[in-house]
């Protein structure tokens, strides 16, 4: 049986804080990566459309 000692509560709180921090970092990283990929894809599509328009 697990004792509800101060050490046990401390470990649980530290684990929860680590999980929250990792979640926030993951969400921010995903958001930045998504925006960068969207911007790069849009730029490449515009360049390709411009090149195709010049050929015609």
Backbone as a printed PyTorch tensor [residue, N CA C, xyz], in Angstrom:
tensor([[[  0.8390,  -1.1850,   0.0000],
         [  0.0000,   0.0000,   0.0000],
         [  0.8810,   1.2450,   0.0000]],

        [[  0.4860,   2.2430,  -0.8030],
         [  1.2630,   3.4690,  -0.9280],
         [  0.8950,   4.4190,   0.2060]],

        [[  1.9210,   4.8730,   0.9030],
         [  1.7010,   5.8320,   1.9670],
         [  1.5280,   7.2230,   1.3730]],

        [[  0.6950,   8.0020,   1.9860],
         [  0.5060,   9.3780,   1.5410],
         [  1.4550,  10.2790,   2.3130]],

        [[  2.7280,  10.0100,   2.1830],
         [  3.7250,  10.8030,   2.8770],
         [  3.9810,  12.0960,   2.1170]],

        [[  4.7130,  12.9600,   2.7490],
         [  5.0560,  14.2320,   2.1320],
         [  5.9150,  14.0080,   0.8890]],

        [[  6.8200,  13.0500,   0.9560],
         [  7.6760,  12.7210,  -0.1860],
         [  6.8310,  12.2510,  -1.3690]],

        [[  5.8560,  11.4180,  -1.1250],
         [  4.9820,  10.9060,  -2.1840],
         [  4.1890,  12.0520,  -2.8160]],

        [[  3.6690,  12.9420,  -2.0120],
         [  2.9040,  14.0810,  -2.5350],
         [  3.8080,  15.0000,  -3.3530]],

        [[  5.0370,  15.1870,  -2.9030],
         [  5.9900,  16.0220,  -3.6200],
         [  6.2900,  15.4410,  -4.9970]],

        [[  6.4990,  14.1470,  -5.0730],
         [  6.7760,  13.4840,  -6.3470],
         [  5.5920,  13.6430,  -7.2920]],

        [[  4.4010,  13.4970,  -6.7900],
         [  3.2050,  13.6470,  -7.6280],
         [  3.0950,  15.0660,  -8.1620]],

        [[  3.3290,  16.0490,  -7.3210],
         [  3.2390,  17.4460,  -7.7450],
         [  4.3070,  17.7530,  -8.7920]],

        [[  5.5180,  17.2690,  -8.5970],
         [  6.5940,  17.4940,  -9.5600],
         [  6.2460,  16.8390, -10.8960]],

        [[  5.7050,  15.6420, -10.8690],
         [  5.3080,  14.9600, -12.1110],
         [  4.2170,  15.7250, -12.8420]],

        [[  3.2610,  16.2460, -12.1080],
         [  2.1780,  17.0270, -12.7250],
         [  2.7330,  18.2980, -13.3490]],

        [[  3.6280,  18.9750, -12.6460],
         [  4.2330,  20.2030, -13.1820],
         [  5.0320,  19.8940, -14.4410]],

        [[  5.7950,  18.8130, -14.4290],
         [  6.5650,  18.4200, -15.6180],
         [  5.6450,  18.1190, -16.7940]],

        [[  4.5520,  17.4120, -16.5450],
         [  3.5990,  17.0940, -17.5990],
         [  2.9840,  18.3610, -18.1880]],

        [[  2.6260,  19.3020, -17.3330],
         [  2.0380,  20.5580, -17.8050],
         [  3.0540,  21.3330, -18.6440]],

        [[  4.2950,  21.4050, -18.1740],
         [  5.3430,  22.1160, -18.9220],
         [  5.5860,  21.4680, -20.2850]],

        [[  5.6710,  20.1480, -20.3130],
         [  5.8720,  19.4530, -21.5830],
         [  4.7000,  19.6760, -22.5360]],

        [[  3.5010,  19.7070, -22.0000],
         [  2.3170,  19.9480, -22.8360],
         [  2.3530,  21.3420, -23.4440]],

        [[  2.7270,  22.3240, -22.6410],
         [  2.7910,  23.7010, -23.1350],
         [  3.8790,  23.8370, -24.1980]],

        [[  5.0460,  23.2750, -23.9450],
         [  6.1400,  23.3460, -24.9160],
         [  5.7490,  22.6460, -26.2160]],

        [[  5.0770,  21.5190, -26.1090],
         [  4.6440,  20.7930, -27.3070],
         [  3.6390,  21.6050, -28.1070]],

        [[  2.6900,  22.2270, -27.4250],
         [  1.6740,  23.0250, -28.1050],
         [  2.2970,  24.2340, -28.8020]],

        [[  3.2140,  24.9070, -28.1380],
         [  3.8690,  26.0680, -28.7390],
         [  4.7190,  25.6430, -29.9290]],

        [[  5.4380,  24.5570, -29.7910],
         [  6.2700,  24.0510, -30.8850],
         [  5.4180,  23.6700, -32.0890]],

        [[  4.3150,  22.9990, -31.8480],
         [  3.4200,  22.6270, -32.9370],
         [  2.8840,  23.8660, -33.6420]],

        [[  2.4840,  24.8590, -32.8660],
         [  1.9290,  26.0740, -33.4440],
         [  2.9540,  26.7960, -34.3170]],

        [[  4.1780,  26.9210, -33.8210],
         [  5.2280,  27.5950, -34.5900],
         [  5.5490,  26.8070, -35.8580]],

        [[  5.6620,  25.5040, -35.7390],
         [  5.9690,  24.6660, -36.9020],
         [  4.8510,  24.7290, -37.9330]],

        [[  3.6110,  24.6960, -37.4790],
         [  2.4590,  24.7510, -38.3860],
         [  2.4530,  26.0580, -39.1670]],

        [[  2.6690,  27.1660, -38.4670],
         [  2.6650,  28.4650, -39.1360],
         [  3.8120,  28.5740, -40.1320]],

        [[  4.9850,  28.0500, -39.7670],
         [  6.1390,  28.1070, -40.6750],
         [  5.8820,  27.2620, -41.9180]],

        [[  5.3640,  26.0660, -41.7530],
         [  5.0810,  25.1930, -42.8990],
         [  3.9970,  25.7910, -43.7840]],

        [[  2.9680,  26.3690, -43.1840],
         [  1.8930,  26.9820, -43.9570],
         [  2.4250,  28.1540, -44.7700]],

        [[  3.2530,  28.9700, -44.1590],
         [  3.8260,  30.1200, -44.8480],
         [  4.7230,  29.6750, -46.0050]],

        [[  5.5690,  28.6850, -45.7520],
         [  6.4730,  28.1930, -46.7940],
         [  5.6980,  27.5510, -47.9380]],

        [[  4.6850,  26.7710, -47.6190],
         [  3.8770,  26.1260, -48.6620],
         [  3.1450,  27.1570, -49.5000]],

        [[  2.5980,  28.1610, -48.8590],
         [  1.8720,  29.2030, -49.5700],
         [  2.8130,  29.9600, -50.5050]],

        [[  4.0010,  30.2640, -50.0030],
         [  4.9820,  30.9780, -50.8160],
         [  5.3880,  30.1520, -52.0350]],

        [[  5.6180,  28.8650, -51.8600],
         [  6.0080,  28.0060, -52.9830],
         [  4.8700,  27.8730, -53.9940]],

        [[  3.6300,  27.7960, -53.5200],
         [  2.4940,  27.6980, -54.4430],
         [  2.3410,  28.9780, -55.2560]],

        [[  2.5620,  30.1250, -54.6230],
         [  2.4640,  31.4010, -55.3420],
         [  3.5650,  31.4850, -56.3950]],

        [[  4.7860,  31.0840, -56.0380],
         [  5.8770,  31.1020, -57.0060],
         [  5.6080,  30.1710, -58.1810]],

        [[  5.0930,  28.9730, -57.8860],
         [  4.7800,  28.0160, -58.9480],
         [  3.6700,  28.5330, -59.8440]],

        [[  2.6600,  29.1360, -59.2510],
         [  1.5620,  29.6950, -60.0500],
         [  2.0690,  30.8270, -60.9340]],

        [[  2.9710,  31.6410, -60.4010],
         [  3.5430,  32.7330, -61.2040],
         [  4.3500,  32.2160, -62.3660]],

        [[  5.1430,  31.1820, -62.1360],
         [  5.9460,  30.5890, -63.2210],
         [  5.0490,  29.9680, -64.2840]],

        [[  3.9780,  29.3000, -63.8670],
         [  3.0590,  28.6920, -64.8360],
         [  2.3070,  29.7500, -65.6240]],

        [[  1.9960,  30.8710, -64.9730],
         [  1.2940,  31.9610, -65.6860],
         [  2.2150,  32.5860, -66.7350]],

        [[  3.5040,  32.6780, -66.4380],
         [  4.4360,  33.2520, -67.4140],
         [  4.5960,  32.3410, -68.6280]],

        [[  4.5340,  31.0340, -68.4350],
         [  4.6850,  30.0990, -69.5450],
         [  3.5130,  30.1830, -70.5210]],

        [[  2.3270,  30.4390, -69.9890],
         [  1.1390,  30.4790, -70.8400],
         [  1.0290,  31.8170, -71.4470]]])
